[in-house]
């Protein structure tokens, strides 16, 4: 079965950096588009970035220039490098993929940006 396991979250000061990882299994990773979302308390889940099988990337405006999505097909892992973090980036971050007509989510990893 499809599994997505996020890691790398934590507490960071404003202006700091974190790299999130999402280890995937149960589907053909290297042909599938992977996405990152986040959800802050009291807010809807927000799309952040996606990366296609041919390494095409797309970002929402709020993270463009600060976040970078990448993938390592040999490790079945997608990454989200987050730089210049702000308190407004505090949220639970989720990995996502769509496979055989179903949407799959990881359990999420908490990112807290605070001094």
N, C-alpha and C positions, 0 to 999 in steps of 0.2 A: 504494500500500500504506500501511497505517497506520504512522505514525511518531510517537514521543513523544521529545522532547529536553529533558532537564532542564538547568538552569543555576542559578547563584547560591550554590552551596555554598562553603565555605571554613573558615578558622580564626577562631573568635570566643571572646572571654573569657566566663566564666560571668556570667550576667545580661545578656548582650548580645542582639542581634537579627540575624536574617537574613531575607531574602525569597527564596524559591525560585520559579522559573518553570518551566513545562512547555509547550513549544510543540508543538501537535498538528497533524497533517495526515493526509489519506487517508480521512477519514470525516466524517460530518455532526456537527461538534463541538457545535453549539448544542442538539442534542436529546439529547446523551449525558451520562450521569453520569461524573464524573471523580473519581479517588481518589488519595490519597497514602499511601504505605507507607514504612517504613524497615527496615533490617536492620543490626544491630550485630554485630561480630565474634563468632562462636560462638553466635549466637542465630538464631531463626527470624524470617522476615520478619513485620513487625507492621503491621496496619492502623492508620492515624492519623485520616483524615478523608475525607469525600466531599461532593461538591456535585452536586445534580441539575440538570436543565435549567431548572427553575423556581426555582433558587437556594436550594433547601432544603439545609441543611447538617447534618452529624452528625460528632461527634468521639469518639474513644476517651477514656476518663477521664484517662489519663496526660498528655494535651495540652490538655484542655478548659480554657478560660480563658487559655491562653498562646499557642496557635496559632490562626490564622484562615485558612480556605480561601476563595478567591474565584475568579471567572472573568471573562474579557473575551472575549465571543463574537466581537466584531469582530476580535480579534487571534488567535482560536483558541488561547488561552493560559489555563492555570489556574495559580494562585499559592498559595503557602503562606507566610504571614507568621508567623515564629516569634519570640516574645519571651520574656524571662526564661529564656534557655537555660541548661541544666544540663549538667555532664559526662555524665550519663546519656543525653542527647540525641545523643551522638556516634554516628553511623551513616552508612550510605549511604542516601540518600532517593530513592525511586522514584515516578514518576507511573504511573498505571494506568488503563486503560479496557477495557471489554468491548464488542466490536462484531462482529455477524454470527457469533455462536457461538464467538468466540475471545477470549481474554484477551491484552492487549497491555501490554508494559512498556517503559519507557525504559531507558537505559543506567545511570542513577543519577548522583547528585551527592553528593560526600562532604561531610559536615558534621562538624567537629571542635570540641568545646567544651572549652577548656583554658586555664589561666592560664600 
